[in-house]
Amino acid sequence: MTEFGHYLASQLLAGIQTTVILFVGCALVGNLLAIPVALARLSARPWLRYPAVAFILAFRGTPLLVQLYLCYFGVGQLLAGVPSIRYSPLWPMLRGAYCYAFLTLSLNTAAYCGEIWRGAIQAIPHGQREAGQSLGLSKTRIMISVLLPQAFRLALPAIGGQNILLLKGTALASTITVFELMGAANLVRAQTFRVYEPLFAAALGYFLLASLVTAGFGFFERRLARRY
């Protein structure tokens, strides 16, 4: 392997590591937040439903790149102007771009997956809820033990697709200086003036990662199908 090949491989491997960490963390947080977002969206209480609707509309109705810029340049600048935060032990973390990319991608995933969960819950026949009530179960118990497990099976394919979009969306984190896979490719391009090799290598990296995520969700879907 040439000197350029070694340099390209070392940079892209470091970028892939950041991409994987960012994706896994945002997927976990975003998918966990999606459930309370969906429940708030379905709530009969206006003080729960309206903020959830506004949250979903805000993140689904604006480009992810704009959200990243607003969070990094907007929230980051606001926090920098607060002395109690700027001189706190948390500031070394808050001044970096990674936490803002993590926050934006997690909330974006929560908004999209929240709508997926809402649709899945509403797709369950009303008789399931009535059956739980006839057994004397509370509304909370019906939701946890009856509706959510069935909704999960219905929502899983769409959630898998949304997580693939999350993986590809991590490439935008490079625009706010997060050194992930796309950021590594751009760095190699800038330092070597070789355009095509880094981009093709980055595309291959995203393709392989997306294939692994797709295979993982497919395996999980087949296991659930056999179980139920």
N, C-alpha and C positions, 0 to 999 in steps of 0.2 A: 504493500500500500504506500502511496506517495505521501510526502509531507502534508500536502493539502488534504488528502484523504484522512490522515490521522487527526489533523486539526478539526476537520468537519465532523468526524465521528465523536471526538471528545466534547465538542460544543453541543452537538445535538443530543448526546446522551445526558448531559447536564440539563438541557432544556426539557427533555422528555420526563426526567425525574420531577421537575417542578410542575409540569403539566399534569402528571398522574396525581401528585399530592393535591394540587388545586382542584382537579376534577373530583377525586374521591371525597375530599372535604366538603365541597359545595354540593355534591350529590347527596351526601348524608344529611347535611343541614337543610338543604332545600326541600328534599322529599319528606323530612320530618315536619318541617313547617307547613307543608302543603295540606296536611290533614286538618290542623286547627283553622287554617284559612278556608278550607272547604266547608267545615262545620259552621264557621261564622257566616259564610256566604249563604248557607241554608237556614240560618237561624231566623226565627220569627221576631226576634228583638232588633229593632232598628239600630240601636247603638252598637250592635255587633255586625249586623248585615251591611250597613252603609260603609263603614270603614273598610270592610273586606272587599266590597265592590269597587271602591275607589282605589284600593291597593292593586287589585287585579287589573283594572283598566289602565292604571298608570304604567305598570310594567309590561303589559301586553300591547299597549297602544303607542309605545315609544321604542326607538331602536336601542339595542343593547349597547352600541357604541356611545350613544348620547348618555345613557345611564351611567356608564363607566366614567365618562368625562365629568358629569355632574357630581358623582360621588367623590372622585379623586380631586378634582380642582375646586369643587364647591364645598363639600363637607370637610375635606382636608384643610382648605384655607380657613374655614370657620374654626375648626379645632385648634389650628395654629395660633389663632388670635385669642384663645382663652388661656390665661396664665396658669390656672390650676391644672389644666391638661398638659400644656406645653412643658411644664416643669415637673410632671408626674412620672413615676416609673413606667407608665404605659406609653409615653411619648416615643421612645425608640421604635416601638411597633407601629404606632399610629402615624408616624411620619413617612413610613414606607408605602409603596404602591400595592404591595401584596394584600394587605388587609382590606383595602378598598375594592380590589378585584374580587376577593373572596366574598365580601359583603354583597356586592352588586350581583354576582353570579348566583349566589345562594337565594337572594330575594327574587331574582328573575325566575329561577327554577321553581320556587315556592308558588309564585303567581300562576305560572303555566300548569304545573302539576295540581295546584289547588282546583283549577277548573276541570281538570281531568277527573279528580276525585269527586267533585260535585256532580258531574255527569254520570259517573258510575253509580253513585249512591241513589240518584234519582231514577236510574234505570232498573233498580231492584223492584220487583212487584210489591205493591202496597200490602198484599196478603202476608208477606214476611213480617212486616211490622205488627200487623194485627195478630199473627200467631204468637209473637212475643208478648203482646199485651194480654192475650188470653191465658198465658202461663204465669201472669203476675209479675213480669219483668218490668223494671223501671225503664224510662226512656234512655238513660245513660247505658244501662246494661244491654238494652236492645241494640243500641248503636255499636257498642264495643263487641258484643258476642254474636250478633246476627248480621247487621248491615255491613260493617267495615270489612269482615273477612270476605263476604261475597263481592263487595265493591272492589276489593284488591284484585281479585281474579279478573274482573271486568276491565280494570284500569291498567293492569300490568303491561299489555302490549303498547299502549299509548305512552305510559311512563317510560318504557324502554326507549321509544323513539325520542322522547323529550330529553332523556339523558344523553343520547347520541348528539343532539343539538347542543347540549351543555358542553360536551367534550369539544366539539368544533368551536363553540363560542369562547373557549379559553384562549383561542388564538388572538382574540381582540385585547387580551390583557397586555400583550406586548406594546400596545399603543400608549399605555401609561407606565411603561418601563419595567414591567414584570418580565424577568428573563425566563420565559417558558420556551416551548419548541419553536414557535414562530419567531420569537425574539432572538433565539439562538441563530436561526437561519438568516435573519436580517443582519445580525452582527457579523456573521461570516461574509455575507454579501458586501457589507460596507468595508470590511477590512481586506478582502481579497479581490474585490471587483469581479468576482465570478458569480453570475446571477442564477443560472439554471440549476447547477448542481445542488446548492442549498435548498432551493425551493422544491425540487423533485424529492430530495431526501426528507424534507419536512412533510410533504404530501404523503409520502410512503409511511412515515411515522404515524400521522393521523389516521391513515387508512388501517394500519395494523391495530392501533389502539381501538378504533371504532369497531373493527371486526371482533376483537376480544370482548368488548362490551356487548355487542349484538349476540355473540355466542353465549355469554353469561346469562343474559335475559332469556334467550331461547331455551337454555337448559332449565332455568327456573320455571318457565311457563310449562314445559313438558312435565316436570316433577309435580307441579300443581294439578295438571290435567290428569295424571295418573292417580293422584291422591284423592281427587274429588270426582 
